[in-house]
Amino acid sequence: MGFDAQHGRLVNAGFLADLGARAPIVQAPMAGAAGVELAVAAIRGGAVGSLPCAMLTAEQVMAQASEVRGLAT
């Protein structure tokens, strides 16, 4: 655990490391307003990126997840 002095909170560095994030920020998965591009930008910026999957088929979810993996690494 680390301390985020700016916000006065404890940060679980292990959790962030497991996700590959550098900052305790989670990009919200906003169905209909966000997608692969925003998730990849968040990941590249050090946050946890999220895909909005609520309105997608299973095939679309798998395709977008694969696209994020390819672009974010």
C-alpha positions as CSV (number, residue, x, y, z in Angstrom):
1,M,0.0,0.0,0.0
2,G,1.1,3.5,-0.8
3,F,-0.3,6.8,0.2
4,D,-1.7,9.3,-2.3
5,A,-0.9,12.6,-0.6
6,Q,-2.8,14.7,-3.0
7,H,-6.1,12.9,-2.2
8,G,-5.3,11.6,1.3
9,R,-6.0,8.0,0.4
10,L,-4.2,4.7,0.5
11,V,-3.4,3.2,-2.9
12,N,-2.9,-0.6,-3.3
13,A,0.2,-0.6,-5.5
14,G,0.0,-4.3,-6.0
15,F,-3.4,-4.0,-7.6
16,L,-2.2,-1.3,-9.9
17,A,0.9,-3.3,-10.8
18,D,-1.3,-6.4,-11.5
19,L,-3.3,-4.3,-14.0
20,G,-0.3,-2.6,-15.5
21,A,-1.5,0.8,-14.3
22,R,0.7,3.6,-13.0
23,A,-2.1,5.8,-11.6
24,P,-5.2,5.0,-9.4
25,I,-7.6,6.0,-12.2
26,V,-10.2,3.9,-13.9
27,Q,-11.7,5.1,-17.2
28,A,-15.4,4.6,-17.0
29,P,-16.9,2.2,-19.7
30,M,-19.5,4.5,-21.2
31,A,-21.7,2.5,-23.6
32,G,-22.4,4.4,-26.8
33,A,-19.9,7.2,-26.0
34,A,-16.6,5.4,-25.7
35,G,-14.8,2.4,-27.1
36,V,-11.4,1.0,-28.1
37,E,-9.8,4.4,-28.7
38,L,-10.6,5.8,-25.2
39,A,-9.6,2.6,-23.5
40,V,-6.3,2.5,-25.2
41,A,-5.6,6.2,-24.5
42,A,-6.4,5.6,-20.8
43,I,-4.0,2.6,-20.7
44,R,-1.3,4.5,-22.5
45,G,-1.7,7.3,-20.0
46,G,-1.2,4.9,-17.0
47,A,-4.8,4.4,-16.0
48,V,-7.0,1.3,-16.1
49,G,-8.9,1.3,-19.4
50,S,-12.4,-0.1,-19.8
51,L,-14.5,-1.3,-22.7
52,P,-18.2,-0.5,-22.7
53,C,-19.6,-4.0,-23.4
54,A,-23.2,-3.6,-22.3
55,M,-24.5,-3.1,-25.8
56,L,-22.1,-5.5,-27.6
57,T,-22.4,-9.1,-28.7
58,A,-19.9,-11.7,-27.4
59,E,-18.1,-11.6,-30.7
60,Q,-17.8,-7.8,-30.6
61,V,-16.5,-7.9,-27.0
62,M,-13.8,-10.5,-28.0
63,A,-12.9,-8.5,-31.1
64,Q,-12.6,-5.2,-29.2
65,A,-10.6,-6.8,-26.4
66,S,-8.2,-8.2,-28.9
67,E,-7.9,-4.8,-30.6
68,V,-7.2,-3.1,-27.2
69,R,-4.5,-5.7,-26.4
70,G,-2.9,-5.1,-29.8
71,L,-2.9,-1.4,-29.5
72,A,-2.1,-0.9,-25.9
73,T,1.1,-3.1,-25.8
